[in-house]
Amino acid sequence: MENRDSTKMNEKIDVLFLPLHRYFWHKGGSEFYAVNQMFTAIRDVVKCKAYVGHVWDEESRRKIEEMQWEIESFGIGRDRSVLNDIKFYFDIFMYGAKNAGKARILHHYGAFGYMEGFNPAFFLPKFGTKYIVGPIITPSVDEINKFNGKGGRKDQIDNAVALGFLKVNHRYGALFRSLLKILHYLTLRRADLIIYETDQCRDLYWDKFPQLKNRNNQILHVSIASETEFKPNKNRWSYEGKLCLGVASNLIKRKNVDKLIDSFPSFEGRIELKVATNGPEMPKLIKMVNDEGISDNVKFLGRIPSEQIRSFYNSIDFYVSLDDLKGILSSSVVEALMSGCPVIIADSRLGDEIRVQAWGVTVNPLSRTSIVKGVNYFIQNAHNLAAMSTEARRFAETNLSTSSFRIKLMNIYSNLGISNKNPR
């Protein structure tokens, strides 16, 4: 796979965006979605280029080309062998060496915690280029406590293992993890600015690497949604005794959709659930629904194409995400809020209680009592759904919109000497 126009990289640019995930899969991959959001926002405010390394397949490569990303010849395929990992990072290093000094800012963004946190291009002479790392994301403190000696789910451990947050076995062993931890830290140390997605994430890194406390840092949420693409349907509210709630995130174990379905007998037919996605947990969930005899109230729609998801948010009364790992940062929650859809989100620290906000409710995803209380809150306050919808949209526009993200991002770049290409 050849670069479509390598001569363009000879010109000086403001930002070279480096989304260092090893494999890009455009069909539903959350990392693909987040990186596209980031690059689109950067491209809107400064003169920039971006590239990716390995992509999943030819279809993914074509999709990336449509987005006008720069693509280097790092290969196509799903080979996750050690030799392929080494080759990948050698390619990254050579790419950085070839383009050293051509960008005023090198912006590294990756999963940060497993392989993607280490960027070999950061070890080159800077030639006046500023280095940015982030936004960095880690599991919550509660997730880490669950993993460390308390069982917990092991499908989301990679982005914390390498930094030593989790004491678990891993396929590359303790020595490899120790090496990655050192390389991660050295990458961070070379950065002129470290961006964390949350203050909790920042505190975790400061606890692990106290030396980072003296480094220039910012907080910036990367989960955003377009306020023009996602719009509320103001005629949606027609409460007639049954409310419709929705789920649209991938059906894996940590999403806790089974906990939601398990609570359904408590609602006595007053709630309808639409599941607009699929995943490895679907057979189990379908069996649960059939065993409980609630198939009239739970509909599995399959994965909805991205161009139709906006209509889905406008067809439900409220949205549910029991993903304790992401909470308000989940992309589907952000889209629902931007669509004026009140939400139920997760926080396992709540015990059996709930926390009420103007735009929705927070529940403990591990407590059936808390989940039932959260859903019942919507049933009991159905007359107030329109007002909650207004607050959901207002909260999203202020904190989670593409435009607000651009402003925050431009402020970060401005502090490093880059001016807005489209001043207003």
GUGULO-794561 format. One record per residue (C-alpha): residue number from 1; residue in three letters; chain; x negated, z negated, y. Coordinates in steps of 0.02 Angstrom, whole numbers. Layout:
> NUM,ALA,A,X,Z,Y
...
***
This chain:
> 1,MET,A,0,0,0
> 2,GLU,A,-85,58,160
> 3,ASN,A,-63,-11,335
> 4,ARG,A,56,104,427
> 5,ASP,A,-46,111,588
> 6,SER,A,-206,10,583
> 7,THR,A,-268,90,744
> 8,LYS,A,-138,-10,840
> 9,MET,A,-232,-168,798
> 10,ASN,A,-376,-113,910
> 11,GLU,A,-276,-159,1064
> 12,LYS,A,-278,-335,1137
> 13,ILE,A,-119,-431,1099
> 14,ASP,A,-52,-601,1146
> 15,VAL,A,-7,-670,975
> 16,LEU,A,-54,-623,797
> 17,PHE,A,79,-706,692
> 18,LEU,A,20,-753,518
> 19,PRO,A,164,-808,405
> 20,LEU,A,57,-864,260
> 21,HIS,A,180,-872,116
> 22,ARG,A,103,-788,-34
> 23,TYR,A,260,-698,-93
> 24,PHE,A,400,-626,12
> 25,TRP,A,565,-591,-70
> 26,HIS,A,698,-532,50
> 27,LYS,A,847,-565,-64
> 28,GLY,A,896,-740,-17
> 29,GLY,A,723,-816,2
> 30,SER,A,734,-955,133
> 31,GLU,A,551,-930,181
> 32,PHE,A,586,-746,217
> 33,TYR,A,733,-794,327
> 34,ALA,A,635,-926,423
> 35,VAL,A,484,-813,450
> 36,ASN,A,594,-671,513
> 37,GLN,A,677,-789,636
> 38,MET,A,508,-848,697
> 39,PHE,A,433,-674,716
> 40,THR,A,587,-605,803
> 41,ALA,A,583,-746,930
> 42,ILE,A,396,-724,961
> 43,ARG,A,415,-536,981
> 44,ASP,A,549,-566,1112
> 45,VAL,A,437,-669,1226
> 46,VAL,A,259,-604,1205
> 47,LYS,A,163,-451,1150
> 48,CYS,A,128,-483,967
> 49,LYS,A,95,-416,794
> 50,ALA,A,127,-495,625
> 51,TYR,A,81,-461,446
> 52,VAL,A,121,-524,273
> 53,GLY,A,18,-530,115
> 54,HIS,A,93,-505,-57
> 55,VAL,A,275,-452,-63
> 56,TRP,A,391,-469,-211
> 57,ASP,A,435,-287,-240
> 58,GLU,A,448,-116,-158
> 59,GLU,A,621,-157,-90
> 60,SER,A,552,-310,-1
> 61,ARG,A,410,-204,70
> 62,ARG,A,535,-78,141
> 63,LYS,A,638,-219,216
> 64,ILE,A,485,-289,303
> 65,GLU,A,440,-116,369
> 66,GLU,A,614,-104,444
> 67,MET,A,575,-265,539
> 68,GLN,A,420,-178,609
> 69,TRP,A,298,-303,537
> 70,GLU,A,118,-251,511
> 71,ILE,A,84,-241,323
> 72,GLU,A,-90,-252,250
> 73,SER,A,-136,-193,76
> 74,PHE,A,-129,-364,-7
> 75,GLY,A,-26,-299,-152
> 76,ILE,A,146,-305,-228
> 77,GLY,A,199,-412,-374
> 78,ARG,A,231,-586,-438
> 79,ASP,A,63,-628,-517
> 80,ARG,A,31,-813,-480
> 81,SER,A,-131,-828,-577
> 82,VAL,A,-281,-923,-510
> 83,LEU,A,-381,-761,-493
> 84,ASN,A,-241,-681,-393
> 85,ASP,A,-234,-834,-280
> 86,ILE,A,-421,-819,-248
> 87,LYS,A,-407,-633,-211
> 88,PHE,A,-263,-666,-91
> 89,TYR,A,-363,-789,13
> 90,PHE,A,-515,-676,13
> 91,ASP,A,-405,-537,81
> 92,ILE,A,-339,-654,216
> 93,PHE,A,-516,-700,266
> 94,MET,A,-570,-517,276
> 95,TYR,A,-416,-474,377
> 96,GLY,A,-457,-613,500
> 97,ALA,A,-638,-555,511
> 98,LYS,A,-583,-375,546
> 99,ASN,A,-465,-428,685
> 100,ALA,A,-562,-574,758
> 101,GLY,A,-548,-581,947
> 102,LYS,A,-407,-454,960
> 103,ALA,A,-272,-586,987
> 104,ARG,A,-265,-721,1119
> 105,ILE,A,-172,-833,996
> 106,LEU,A,-175,-838,806
> 107,HIS,A,-14,-923,751
> 108,HIS,A,-14,-984,572
> 109,TYR,A,152,-1029,491
> 110,GLY,A,169,-1076,307
> 111,ALA,A,251,-1196,186
> 112,PHE,A,105,-1312,226
> 113,GLY,A,73,-1429,84
> 114,TYR,A,30,-1317,-62
> 115,MET,A,-72,-1154,-51
> 116,GLU,A,10,-1089,107
> 117,GLY,A,-59,-1227,218
> 118,PHE,A,-239,-1169,202
> 119,ASN,A,-285,-1023,314
> 120,PRO,A,-461,-954,286
> 121,ALA,A,-448,-850,446
> 122,PHE,A,-457,-1014,543
> 123,PHE,A,-636,-1039,485
> 124,LEU,A,-700,-886,579
> 125,PRO,A,-781,-897,751
> 126,LYS,A,-639,-904,879
> 127,PHE,A,-707,-781,1008
> 128,GLY,A,-593,-863,1136
> 129,THR,A,-438,-855,1025
> 130,LYS,A,-324,-1008,1021
> 131,TYR,A,-263,-1068,851
> 132,ILE,A,-86,-1134,823
> 133,VAL,A,-23,-1211,661
> 134,GLY,A,161,-1240,626
> 135,PRO,A,299,-1287,631
> 136,ILE,A,247,-1396,484
> 137,ILE,A,381,-1461,365
> 138,THR,A,366,-1595,231
> 139,PRO,A,494,-1685,123
> 140,SER,A,576,-1837,200
> 141,VAL,A,508,-2011,171
> 142,ASP,A,653,-2044,54
> 143,GLU,A,614,-1890,-50
> 144,ILE,A,432,-1944,-64
> 145,ASN,A,484,-2119,-120
> 146,LYS,A,599,-2043,-251
> 147,PHE,A,459,-1935,-322
> 148,ASN,A,327,-2071,-326
> 149,GLY,A,359,-2166,-487
> 150,LYS,A,548,-2159,-475
> 151,GLY,A,588,-2001,-571
> 152,GLY,A,669,-1888,-443
> 153,ARG,A,685,-1700,-441
> 154,LYS,A,526,-1601,-476
> 155,ASP,A,581,-1430,-417
> 156,GLN,A,523,-1460,-239
> 157,ILE,A,356,-1547,-259
> 158,ASP,A,230,-1410,-217
> 159,ASN,A,232,-1432,-30
> 160,ALA,A,188,-1616,-43
> 161,VAL,A,74,-1624,-196
> 162,ALA,A,-78,-1547,-114
> 163,LEU,A,-79,-1667,32
> 164,GLY,A,-74,-1816,-84
> 165,PHE,A,102,-1869,-33
> 166,LEU,A,156,-1864,-215
> 167,LYS,A,70,-1939,-366
> 168,VAL,A,126,-1819,-502
> 169,ASN,A,46,-1700,-626
> 170,HIS,A,23,-1522,-567
> 171,ARG,A,-28,-1362,-653
> 172,TYR,A,-195,-1351,-562
> 173,GLY,A,-246,-1533,-589
> 174,ALA,A,-313,-1673,-479
> 175,LEU,A,-477,-1588,-432
> 176,PHE,A,-388,-1433,-366
> 177,ARG,A,-264,-1541,-269
> 178,SER,A,-408,-1635,-190
> 179,LEU,A,-490,-1472,-137
> 180,LEU,A,-328,-1409,-62
> 181,LYS,A,-306,-1571,35
> 182,ILE,A,-478,-1549,112
> 183,LEU,A,-445,-1366,156
> 184,HIS,A,-276,-1411,232
> 185,TYR,A,-355,-1542,341
> 186,LEU,A,-495,-1426,397
> 187,THR,A,-365,-1294,443
> 188,LEU,A,-271,-1423,547
> 189,ARG,A,-431,-1483,627
> 190,ARG,A,-473,-1308,687
> 191,ALA,A,-304,-1290,774
> 192,ASP,A,-289,-1303,962
> 193,LEU,A,-107,-1351,939
> 194,ILE,A,-11,-1423,790
> 195,ILE,A,178,-1400,789
> 196,TYR,A,284,-1514,680
> 197,GLU,A,466,-1480,642
> 198,THR,A,517,-1663,657
> 199,ASP,A,441,-1824,721
> 200,GLN,A,459,-1895,545
> 201,CYS,A,352,-1753,479
> 202,ARG,A,224,-1785,615
> 203,ASP,A,216,-1970,571
> 204,LEU,A,188,-1927,387
> 205,TYR,A,40,-1818,432
> 206,TRP,A,-31,-1948,550
> 207,ASP,A,-19,-2078,414
> 208,LYS,A,-110,-1963,292
> 209,PHE,A,-236,-1898,421
> 210,PRO,A,-255,-2027,563
> 211,GLN,A,-381,-1911,647
> 212,LEU,A,-238,-1792,692
> 213,LYS,A,-163,-1917,813
> 214,ASN,A,-285,-1858,945
> 215,ARG,A,-241,-1675,921
> 216,ASN,A,-127,-1581,1039
> 217,ASN,A,46,-1576,959
> 218,GLN,A,228,-1522,988
> 219,ILE,A,396,-1541,899
> 220,LEU,A,492,-1380,867
> 221,HIS,A,638,-1349,748
> 222,VAL,A,623,-1179,664
> 223,SER,A,799,-1169,589
> 224,ILE,A,895,-1070,720
> 225,ALA,A,1042,-951,731
> 226,SER,A,1093,-817,854
> 227,GLU,A,1231,-870,972
> 228,THR,A,1288,-689,985
> 229,GLU,A,1294,-654,798
> 230,PHE,A,1383,-815,749
> 231,LYS,A,1539,-844,852
> 232,PRO,A,1685,-964,825
> 233,ASN,A,1856,-898,777
> 234,LYS,A,1968,-991,898
> 235,ASN,A,2124,-946,801
> 236,ARG,A,2064,-1021,637
> 237,TRP,A,2155,-1187,642
> 238,SER,A,2320,-1186,550
> 239,TYR,A,2323,-1349,452
> 240,GLU,A,2464,-1349,325
> 241,GLY,A,2421,-1492,210
> 242,LYS,A,2262,-1422,131
> 243,LEU,A,2090,-1403,209
> 244,CYS,A,1960,-1277,154
> 245,LEU,A,1778,-1328,143
> 246,GLY,A,1633,-1211,105
> 247,VAL,A,1462,-1207,23
> 248,ALA,A,1341,-1061,46
> 249,SER,A,1168,-1127,-1
> 250,ASN,A,1080,-1085,-164
> 251,LEU,A,1152,-1179,-313
> 252,ILE,A,1001,-1280,-369
> 253,LYS,A,1000,-1461,-424
> 254,ARG,A,945,-1540,-259
> 255,LYS,A,1095,-1463,-169
> 256,ASN,A,1204,-1594,-257
> 257,VAL,A,1356,-1480,-268
> 258,ASP,A,1397,-1566,-433
> 259,LYS,A,1419,-1729,-337
> 260,LEU,A,1544,-1643,-223
> 261,ILE,A,1644,-1570,-367
> 262,ASP,A,1640,-1738,-457
> 263,SER,A,1730,-1816,-307
> 264,PHE,A,1873,-1689,-307
> 265,PRO,A,2000,-1790,-409
> 266,SER,A,2003,-1916,-264
> 267,PHE,A,2074,-1785,-144
> 268,GLU,A,2233,-1756,-245
> 269,GLY,A,2242,-1569,-209
> 270,ARG,A,2222,-1586,-20
> 271,ILE,A,2055,-1494,-19
> 272,GLU,A,2004,-1317,-69
> 273,LEU,A,1821,-1273,-99
> 274,LYS,A,1745,-1099,-78
> 275,VAL,A,1570,-1077,-153
> 276,ALA,A,1494,-921,-74
> 277,THR,A,1331,-916,-171
> 278,ASN,A,1257,-927,-345
> 279,GLY,A,1107,-1003,-431
> 280,PRO,A,1047,-1086,-591
> 281,GLU,A,1172,-1229,-575
> 282,MET,A,1324,-1114,-572
> 283,PRO,A,1365,-1119,-760
> 284,LYS,A,1361,-1308,-758
> 285,LEU,A,1471,-1315,-603
> 286,ILE,A,1599,-1193,-675
> 287,LYS,A,1610,-1299,-832
> 288,MET,A,1637,-1455,-726
> 289,VAL,A,1778,-1370,-632
> 290,ASN,A,1862,-1313,-793
> 291,ASP,A,1841,-1482,-876
> 292,GLU,A,1918,-1571,-726
> 293,GLY,A,2062,-1447,-718
> 294,ILE,A,2032,-1409,-534
> 295,SER,A,2002,-1220,-545
> 296,ASP,A,2151,-1191,-427
> 297,ASN,A,2057,-1285,-291
> 298,VAL,A,1878,-1225,-321
> 299,LYS,A,1834,-1040,-301
> 300,PHE,A,1665,-965,-345
> 301,LEU,A,1645,-810,-237
> 302,GLY,A,1466,-765,-286
> 303,ARG,A,1330,-729,-158
> 304,ILE,A,1403,-652,-1
> 305,PRO,A,1302,-515,87
> 306,SER,A,1221,-575,248
> 307,GLU,A,1329,-457,353
> 308,GLN,A,1485,-545,286
> 309,ILE,A,1429,-726,297
> 310,ARG,A,1494,-744,476
> 311,SER,A,1670,-707,415
> 312,PHE,A,1647,-838,280
> 313,TYR,A,1606,-975,406
> 314,ASN,A,1761,-927,505
> 315,SER,A,1871,-936,349
> 316,ILE,A,1837,-1120,312
> 317,ASP,A,1883,-1280,404
> 318,PHE,A,1719,-1369,378
> 319,TYR,A,1552,-1341,291
> 320,VAL,A,1464,-1456,168
> 321,SER,A,1277,-1471,133
> 322,LEU,A,1224,-1616,21
> 323,ASP,A,1042,-1561,25
> 324,ASP,A,950,-1721,68
> 325,LEU,A,785,-1627,86
> 326,LYS,A,837,-1524,237
> 327,GLY,A,989,-1608,318
> 328,ILE,A,1024,-1534,488
> 329,LEU,A,877,-1414,469
> 330,SER,A,961,-1311,333
> 331,SER,A,985,-1131,391
> 332,SER,A,1163,-1126,322
> 333,VAL,A,1209,-1285,418
> 334,VAL,A,1137,-1211,578
> 335,GLU,A,1238,-1051,553
> 336,ALA,A,1397,-1150,518
> 337,LEU,A,1375,-1256,675
> 338,MET,A,1342,-1100,778
> 339,SER,A,1503,-1027,708
> 340,GLY,A,1596,-1179,774
> 341,CYS,A,1617,-1251,600
> 342,PRO,A,1606,-1441,585
> 343,VAL,A,1491,-1499,446
> 344,ILE,A,1455,-1634,319
> 345,ILE,A,1267,-1661,299
> 346,ALA,A,1163,-1780,194
> 347,ASP,A,1059,-1937,220
> 348,SER,A,1025,-2045,66
> 349,ARG,A,987,-2198,173
> 350,LEU,A,1172,-2228,210
> 351,GLY,A,1221,-2321,53
> 352,ASP,A,1409,-2305,29
> 353,GLU,A,1445,-2279,214
> 354,ILE,A,1459,-2125,326
> 355,ARG,A,1398,-2085,501
> 356,VAL,A,1517,-1993,618
> 357,GLN,A,1456,-1871,752
> 358,ALA,A,1560,-1767,872
> 359,TRP,A,1520,-1612,767
> 360,GLY,A,1537,-1684,592
> 361,VAL,A,1495,-1821,469
> 362,THR,A,1338,-1878,378
> 363,VAL,A,1357,-1946,200
> 364,ASN,A,1247,-2013,62
> 365,PRO,A,1239,-1868,-64
> 366,LEU,A,1199,-1990,-205
> 367,SER,A,1353,-2099,-173
> 368,ARG,A,1522,-2038,-233
> 369,THR,A,1604,-2167,-120
> 370,SER,A,1514,-2101,33
> 371,ILE,A,1557,-1919,-8
> 372,VAL,A,1741,-1963,-31
> 373,LYS,A,1742,-2057,134
> 374,GLY,A,1663,-1908,222
> 375,VAL,A,1788,-1781,158
> 376,ASN,A,1933,-1900,189
> 377,TYR,A,1876,-1916,370
> 378,PHE,A,1914,-1732,393
> 379,ILE,A,2080,-1747,304
> 380,GLN,A,2131,-1892,415
> 381,ASN,A,2070,-1806,574
> 382,ALA,A,2130,-1629,538
> 383,HIS,A,2223,-1630,705
> 384,ASN,A,2053,-1647,790
> 385,LEU,A,1964,-1501,704
> 386,ALA,A,1975,-1387,857
> 387,ALA,A,1886,-1516,965
> 388,MET,A,1755,-1544,830
> 389,SER,A,1729,-1355,822
> 390,THR,A,1694,-1351,1010
> 391,GLU,A,1567,-1491,992
> 392,ALA,A,1484,-1405,843
> 393,ARG,A,1458,-1247,943
> 394,ARG,A,1396,-1343,1096
> 395,PHE,A,1270,-1441,992
> 396,ALA,A,1205,-1282,908
> 397,GLU,A,1188,-1186,1072
> 398,THR,A,1089,-1328,1151
> 399,ASN,A,976,-1372,1007
> 400,LEU,A,977,-1237,872
> 401,SER,A,1005,-1070,957
> 402,THR,A,888,-921,966
> 403,SER,A,885,-929,1156
> 404,SER,A,841,-1114,1162
> 405,PHE,A,706,-1083,1032
> 406,ARG,A,632,-941,1137
> 407,ILE,A,622,-1055,1288
> 408,LYS,A,534,-1193,1189
> 409,LEU,A,417,-1067,1108
> 410,MET,A,373,-986,1274
> 411,ASN,A,333,-1156,1349
> 412,ILE,A,212,-1186,1205
> 413,TYR,A,126,-1018,1231
> 414,SER,A,123,-1040,1420
> 415,ASN,A,27,-1203,1401
> 416,LEU,A,-106,-1100,1309
> 417,GLY,A,-117,-970,1446
> 418,ILE,A,6,-836,1386
> 419,SER,A,137,-770,1508
> 420,ASN,A,312,-711,1464
> 421,LYS,A,321,-523,1443
> 422,ASN,A,504,-526,1500
> 423,PRO,A,509,-653,1644
> 424,ARG,A,682,-697,1705
***
